Amino acid sequence: MTPSPSIRSTRLKALIATNLLIAAAIIALPFARSAIGQEGGAVRSISTYSMAGGNIGGIDSGVLFIVDETHEEMISLMWNEKSRLIVPIGYRNLNADAAGSGRPRP
């Protein structure tokens, strides 16, 4: 049993409308949202990075320190063998640390 021409026409219009909606979403969504890591939605400039490996007491696996030289920030990461994931250990704003270096530490 074949559908009548009016049902085919309605299905075709619905299919076209759905495809147009999906195409609009594919085009619009990348422009509508910013990444979670962006500060206030601002676009950051291209950076220069340095990496160094090291050890921290109490942690069996090594630690990777990544420094963003342009924005003067540092993050430390370690590999968790049990979960098989890279785990962030800490973050530092090096510019803020340097600005506060004139104060004596307790």
Phi, psi and omega in degrees: 000124182261144179293154179290161181301328180290325177291318177299318180296318179294317179296320179296317179296319179295319179295317178296316180297318179296317179296321177295321178295317178295318179297319178296320179294319180297323180282319188278323187300318178298332180276339187274335186239149175250163180289151182298325184283354181282138182281106177063022179078004181285146178273129180269150179285167178294139186244165172246132185242150171230147179230148175212145177260156179193187179232150176232137179302137179089354179242121183290317181280161179289167180240141177252125177255125179243124181248125172271102186291329182289315183260001176055057178229153179223141175230144177243138184229153174221158178266124176264109185294325183294312181270350181057047180228154171275126185247128175287136179261315183193167180225141176222139170267106187293327178295316179293322178295319180292324180293329181268007184285347179286343180276141176289144178273146179288000000 
